[in-house]
Amino acid sequence: MKLIKNGTVMTMGPQGTLQADILIENGKIIDIAEKITAEGAETIDASGLLVLPGLVDAHSHIGGFDTKTGAQDLNESVNPVTAQLNAYDGVDPLSPQFASALETGITASGIVPGSANVICGLGCVIKSAGASLAERCVKQPFALKAAVGGNPKGVYGKRNQSPMTRMAIAETIREYFHQVQDYRQKKQEAKADPAKMPKFDQGLENGELVLDKKIPLKIHVYQHDILTCIELAKEFDIRITIDHALGSSDFLDEIEAEKDRLAIIYGPIGAQKGPNELHLVDTGCLKDLDERGVLCAIMTDGPARNPWMILAQAGEAVRFGCPAERVLRMITINAATILGCEDRIGSLEVGKDADLVLFDQNPVVSTAAKALLTMVDGEVVYRRSSL
């Protein structure tokens, strides 16, 4: 049993922000109140500190790409459609990238395949610490990853292979989901006539999860390709997340109109501007989208960007006028909701996993803020020497 005392607790839940204690047992939060007495509990003094839910990175590739050697296990760039793949099978739970995440306060990440292909494979939500990959997995699958624009064009166009244009990418997505619809129809017909049962196809099975709205299609997309993705979502009546989303400021009305079927996962910023889809960095769109009721989160795209970039980007959103507490939601409860894990992570509430981080200052307001202690499932997994 552990007791965190006297912290300024920003729960990101119904209790709001309060000066309170948090009681933890068996990896779960069992009480949050102004004064808690628990005889024999290990006590952590959070006086003068800010207690936040563990940060949630809604789009990451950590554990699957080695930035030092260039080795990778999350981009099977041999076929435009690899829907049968699962990022869970490519994640190295011993990667030091998870330890780096803990130093920033990131306790869970939505890990997905890379964006070489148009339909890339399933994603999983993995905690940054724990006994085994299976125990650290919060949810899998949480989405089917897809990609439009420059990435698949760059892979297949160089080979003089389709898709080398945006129109072919859109058609690849359409053709895939038409195949999924046909596969599903044949399975329905086979209930009356088992001889009609089609051969099992894992890639099409994964697409059924999207058509049945059990998981969203998570799309790597920038700028005007956002419009294509919205049209495809409407055409097949599916939920999507618009990942990266730079250039959203040009399409605020179109995004707002479909906010019941989509969410925005913005970032990463900090790269050199390039031509076409990389020329517009519009972090201020997060304020506009949030005010319009669009569910927004902020990503690192790790290890393409360091974990602390989630806070740097959040700080930029504050600089562009988004209230600090709204931005904190984008890296906690909003991200958890988009990943479909809000029942366990993303806010500090009784019954939820005891994943939390203690900061010396508000990390989206002060560039000097430091994570002093990070806890996953009630265990201290990172402690800065100054605490």
C-alpha positions, 0 to 999 in steps of 0.5 A: 500500500502506498500513500501520496500526501499533500499534492496538488492533484489534477485528476483530469476526472470528475474531481477536478483539481484539488489539494489531496492525498491518493491511496494506492493498493494492488496497483489501483487507486482506492481513494482520493481525498483531502486527508487520508490515514493509512497505517503502514502505508509507504508514504510519498510526500508530494507537498508543493508538487503537481500530481498528474495522471501518467501521460499517454502518447496516442501515436508512437513506434517505440520498441519497434525502431532502433534509431541508433542502428536503423533496425526496425520491426514495424514497417513491412514495406513489401505490399501496400496492404498488410492489414494482417499484421500486428504491432504487438508482435514487433515490440521489444519490451526491453527497449531503452526507449521505454525508460526514456518515456518514463523520465518524461512521465509517459506511462502508456503509448499507442504503438502502431506499425509505420506508415510505409503501406496504405493499410499497415496493420493493428496497433496496441497500447503498451505501458512503459514498465511492467513484468512482461509485455503481456502484462503491460498491454492495456489493449490490443488491438486498439486501431487498424493503422493506415497511411495516405500521402507522401509516405506510401507514395514515396515507398511504392512510387520509387519502385514504379509500383502502385500506389504512386499517386494520391488517387491510387492510395484512396482507391487502395483503401476503397478496394480493401474495404470493399473486400472486407464487406464482401468477406463479411457478407459471405460469412453471413450467408454461410450461417445458412449454408456452411459451404459458402464460408470463405477461407479465413483471412486475418487481414479481412478479419481485422478490417471487419473490426473497423466496419463494425466500429469496434476499433477506428482506422488510424490514418497517417495524414497531413493537410488536404489529404484530411478531406479524402480521409473524411470522405472515405470515413463517410463512405464506409461509415467508420470511425477514424483518427486523423494522425499528424494532422498538420494543416488541420487549420485549413479544414476546421469546418469539415473536421467539426462536421464529422467530430462524432466519427473522428478524433485528431492526434496532432504532431510531431512538430520540430522537424524542418519544413518541407514541400507539399504536406510538410510546409504548414505547422499550425499548432494553434489549430488545437485551440480552435478544434478543442473549442469546436468540440473535437476530441484532440490529443498530442503525439510524439511519433517516438522514437522519431521525436524524443519523449519530452517533445510531447510536453514541448508541443503541449507548451506550444498549444498553450502559447497559441492560446489553448488553456493549460488544463485543456492541453493537459487533457490532450496528453492524458484523458483525451489520449486515453479515450482515443485509444479506448483505454479511458476505463483504466488510464488517463485520469486519477479516479478510484478504481483506475490503474495507479499510473501517475507522475509528480512534477515540480511545476506545470509541465505545459506552462514552464519549460523548467518543469521536471518529472520527479517521480513516475509510477506505473501500476502502483510501483515507482518506476522512475525517481529523480534524485532530487525527490 
